[in-house]
Amino acid sequence: MRVVFKKSYDRDIDLHEHWLDRAKIAVLLAVMAALPFLVGNYYLAEAANTLIWALAGMGLMIAVGHTGQVSLGHAAFLAIGAYTDAGLMNAGMPFWIAFPVAGLAAGLFGAVIAIPAVRLSGIYLAIATLAVFVIVEELIIMLEPITGGVGGTMAPSISLMGISFDRYGALANFYWLVLGIVALVTWGYANLMRSPTGRSFLAVRDSEVSARSLGINVTRTKALAFGLSAGVTGLGGALMGHYIGFFNYELFSIFISINLLLVVTIGGLGFIQGAFLGAILITGMPQVIAILRDTVNASTGIDLASLPGIDTMMFSVLLIGFILFEPTGLYGRWLKIRTWFEIFPLARRDMFRRHKTYLKTERMR
């Protein structure tokens, strides 16, 4: 077990507990930055896709993991970000302006609909966000002169200071751009959770009654969290549009919202690292399934491709397994393993057993 000797109170609010944490992050960023020199275009494109999903997952994590607001309609904010960014760039606006405006547009839309919606909770809030998704989908079809309607729209190539960041023409540059954006958002997210605003998010998530008793405006806090969640998700949608190149409303289906929910649930609710682990699983699982399908077909002659819905079934089984046996997700499991090794041989078998403890005021929620 590592003992950290603190010489000032500033260490208590430091983003990294000790220098080894900083070294780990630096090494990870260096490896990720060197990835274009280590792998081919196919795996590099998959890595960029994983980073985009992690960015969108961090957006949903703010609402679900750190404020306790269940959402089934975050694909709508992905769509708003993608269409706003593509529309502004098609109108002649450069990427470095269109991209943050896309996130701002998604965030403002999320904050506006959150003002009445956050008064709901649980399944009622989930249904309300699902209704918002349906409304946005219909608006995309109705605003055909702007969005392209059913036919879709093209996301222009990104160019900054004369350097191309095209997804197909300059994949390495596009990957570095996505990596830089994700790293910047992650740094801001981590600092947000150390601020009074972030701590108020956690207080509202754990107990709204206790948060009110501490003087926290619950409605305003939940609306702010939902707006920030929608804004970050909108940034992910803008990058997703450039990654796909040409898209229409069908890209941002209800299944995207469900997959985003899988990202934060399987990765680890309440942990920023969980968004990355969940994104790796969501983007990597189809590749693993495809490899296993080809292996089974080659060795036994059984064509699993003829069975419809097998991918969805495997994801469903995986989700049910995590909910039943590991509610804290992949990152929660890693924390338990790390703690076990840190305190060995003093670890107890029931050390991580869940206890049903509730506040009396929370039992009827």
Secondary structure, DSSP 4 states (H G I P E B T S, - for coil): ------SSGGGGG-SSSSHHHHHHHHHHHHHHHTHHHHS-HHHHHHHHHHHHHHHHHHHHHHHHTTT----S-THHHHHHHHHHHHHHHHTT--HHHHHHHHHHHHHHHHHHHHHHHTT--THHHHHHHHHHHHHHHHHHHH-HHHH-GGG-EEPPPPEETTEE--TTT-HHHHHHHHHHHHHHHHHHHHHHHHSHHHHHHHHHHH-HHHHHHTT--HHHHHHHHHHHHHHHHHHHHHHHHHHHSEE-GGGS-HHHHHHHHHHHHHH-TT-HHHHHHHHHHHHHHHHHHHHHHHHHHHHH---GGGSTTHHHHHHHHHHHHHHHH-TTHHHHHHHHHHHHHHSTTS--TTTT-------GGGTT-
